[in-house]
Amino acid sequence: MDHDNRESWLNRVALGMAPLFEALDAPLPSRVRVAIGFTSRGAKGKAIGECWDNRLSADGHFEIFIRPDLAHAPDAMPAQIAAILAHELVHAAVGIPAGHGKAFKRVAVGLGLVGPMRATTPGEAFLAAVAPILDAAGPLPHARLDTAGETTAPKKQTTRLLKCECAECGYTVRTARKWLEQAGAPLCPIDGHGPMQHDPLDDDDPEPDE
């Protein structure tokens, strides 16, 4: 089954996992939003997922975010994303104040998540349980975002350094146009040679704007 966007896929998987939570006496809240997007610390943060307390939401929803630049292999990505989603859903089920303590661990381990509770990974039991859910959800409409690659953002505007030369001895310096306009031509350091002259034919060395 195809979905128009990532959020609908995540919601389908969350809905599919709801019976797993029910079986552990940890039903999912009725108000949960899930999305693929950067967590609160942005692209430079280390969190791969984040669940915000429903008390911080204007309409009482738990808000879950899964970062878009995870480096999972395409064929493994759906299960890995589902495991991160499950981790964050556990937070919603047991309450954010529970942290990664006993209540969290009971449900996470019951789902088949393994490893340190602060950074769980999918165990065999989880992968087996989530497989039919992923089959029903269909292809994940997402690919890894390369945040370290080239961007289409405009390059920083530059200004040119203008060449100034002493007519007496040939001593040269370069300065920004704004300083020529605001302070006038620089003075040659040799006594008596006076102001230097701007050479308009040699204006090609760029300098980043400050």
N, C-alpha and C positions, 0 to 999 in steps of 0.2 A: 504494500500500500504506500503510495507516494504522498508526501506532504509538501505544502507550499513553503514552509519555513521551518527553521530549527526548533522554534518554541513549540510548535504543534507536535513535533516529534518527541520532544522532551516531556510534554504533557501526556502524550500517549504512553510513554514508558513509565512515567510516574503513576499513572492510573493502573497500568498493568502490574506494578509492584505493590499496589495498595493491599491486595489480599495477603501478601507476605508479611506486611506490617500488622494486619489484623490478626494473623495467626500467632504473632508474638505479643499480643495484647498491647500494642503500641500503634493504634490507628492514626493515619495521617490526618492532619487538620484539613478542614474543608477549604480553607483559603490559603493556597500556595501558588506563587508565581515562579516560573523557572525560565531562565534565559541563558544563552551563551553570550558572554560579554566579560569585560575585565572587572576584576574585583576592586575593592575600595582603594587599594594601593596601586592600581593601574598596571601597565605592562611591565614595570620594573619590580612589582611585588612578586612574592614567591608563592602565594596561595593559589591553588589550582581550582578551588571552589569556595563558596562563601554563602552562608545562610544568615539573613538579617531577621532579627526578632520582629514578630508581628506587631509588637507594641510601638515600633518605630514607623510603621506604615500608616498612612492617613486613612486607609480603608481596611486595616486589620489583616493584611496578608503577610505571610512569611515570603521573603524575597530571596530567591536562590540564583546565584550567578556561577557559571562555569567558564573559565577563561578560554579564549578562542585560539591560542597559540600552542596548545599541547602537542608534543612531538610523537604521538602514537602513530604506528603504521596504519594506513587507511583501513585495512581489513580488521585490525584490532580496535580501532577507535570507537565503534559503537559500544562494545562491552566496557571499555575503559571509561567512556563518558557516563554510561549507566552506573558504573561503580562509584564515580564521583557524585552523581546525582543521588544515589542511595545513601551515601555518607551524609550529604547535606539534608536529605529528608529525615534521617535519624535525628538530626538536631531539631528539626521542626516537630517531630513526633514526641520527643522526650522533653523539649523545651530548651531554649538557648542557655538558661542559667545552669543546666546540668553539665555543660561543658563536655569533656570527653571522659567523664567519670563512670561509675558503675552502671547507671541507667543507660547511658549511651553504649557502653561496651556490651551490655546484655543484648540489645537489639542489633547492634552492628555484627556481632559474632553470630547471632541467630540468623542473620541474612546471608552469612557466608563471607563477610569481609574479614580480612586477616591483617596481621602486622600491627605496628603501633597504632593506637586509636587516633592519634592526631594526624596520621598519614596512612589510612587504610588502603589496601589493595584488594582486588577481587580474588577470592579463593575458588577452588574447584566447585564447591557447593553453590556459591553465588553464580558462577558462570553457567552452571547447569540450570539453576532456577530462572535466570534471566534470558536464557536462549530462546524459549518460545515467546517471551514478551518482545524481544527484539525482532523475531521473525514477523510477529503481528504488526509491529510498528513500521516495518519497511526500511528502506535505505535512509541513512542519516544524511540530511541535506546540509552537510558542512565539510569543509576542508581546512586544514591547518593554516592559520594566518602567520606569515613570516614577518614578525615584528623587527627582525634584524636586517631585513633586506632593503632594497632601494624603495623609495617612496615617490609618490607623485606630487608631494608637497612642493610648492614653489621654493626655489633656492633663495637664500638670504640675499637681499639686495646689496650690491657693492658700490663703492665710489672709487674714483681713480685718483692715484697719486700723481701730482703734476710736477714735472721736472723744472727746477729753477737753477740758473747758471750765472756765475759771476762773469761779467764781460771783461774784467781785468785779468783774471788768472785762470778762469775755466772751472773753478770749484763748483761742484753740483750737489744739490740736495733735492729731496722730493717731499712734497707736502700736500695736504688735502685742499681742494678748492675753497672750502669754507674758511680756511685760515688765510688764504690769499685775499679773500673778500673782506674778512673781518679785521685782520691784523696787518695786511699788506705783505709785500715780498720779504722773505728772510734776508738778514744782513750777512754778507760774507765775513767769516771770522778773521780775515786779514785786515788789519787797520787801514782805513782810508779807502777801501774798495766799495763800501756802501751797499745799497740794496741790490739783490740779485734779480735777474730777469727770468720770467716764466717762458719756457719753450713750448709753444702750443703744438708742435709737431711730434712731441714725445709724451703723449698722455695715455699710454697703454698699460701701466702696471696697476692692477686692482688692489684695493684694500677693503677688508670687511667694514661695514658700517658699525659704529659703536652704539 
